Amino acid sequence: MWCVTTDAFLADCRARLAFDLLSNTWNAVVLWALREGPSRPVELRERIGGISSKVLTETLRRLQTNGLVDRQTHPEAPARVEYRLTALGRTLLAPIDAVGAWAFEHGDEVLAAQEAACTHTPQPPRLAGRVPGESE
């Protein structure tokens, strides 16, 4: 097991730390978008699509705080900021790729299960001998 203890759900479990990092959709997406080299925030937004400036900034800060992304400011007027993966951030590319491959292979099955769950919503239980809405 990945944890020092036998309880994989403890807050200080390192596996849980990794799952927490990857459970945020934007973390993995931004890391993947940075795999080809440094990028400016505007370039990342264009590459990713569907992410607001605010969410991108929050995600980049979170990744930087966790040592996965490095922020570099170039002394120009106006200042130019680029983000790049750290060596630690690069180590997450293989797991992200594996999850992406799994999604490519099994995504249709998941979507079909979701659709089936939506179309087969359980009806509320009926009381014996009574029709819902009938008065006594």
Residue, then its C-alpha position, 0 to 999 in steps of 0.5 A: m500500500w502507498c501509506v505508512t499506515t494501513d488506513a489509506f483515507l487518512a489526511d496525511c497519507r501521501a497517496r491521498l495527497a496525489f489523489d487530491l492534486l489530480s482530483n481537481t480537473w483544472n490541475a491535470v489539464v493545466l499540467w498537461a497544457l504545459r508539457e510542451g514548454p513554458s507558456r504565458p497565461v493567455e496562451l494557456r487559456e487559448r490552448i485549454g479553452g473553457i477556463s476563465s482567467k480567474v480559475l486559471t490564475e487560481t490553478l497556476r497558484r495552487l500548482q506553484t504552491n505544490g511545487l509542480v509549476d514555476r512562475q518566471t517574470h521577464p523584466e520587460a514593459p509590460a512585464r511578461v510572465e511565463y509558467r513552466l513545469t518543474a521537474l516534480g510537475r513533469t513526474l505527473l505527466a505519465p499518470i495524467d496520460a494513463v488516466g487520459a488513455w483510460a478515459f479514451e478507452h472507457g469514456d463511452e461506457v461511462l457516458a452510457a452508464q450515466e445516461a442509463a442512470c438518468t433514464h432509469t431514475p427510481q420511482p418513490p416507493r408506493l405504500a401497500g394498497r395506496v395510490p400516491g395522491e389519493s386521500e384516505 
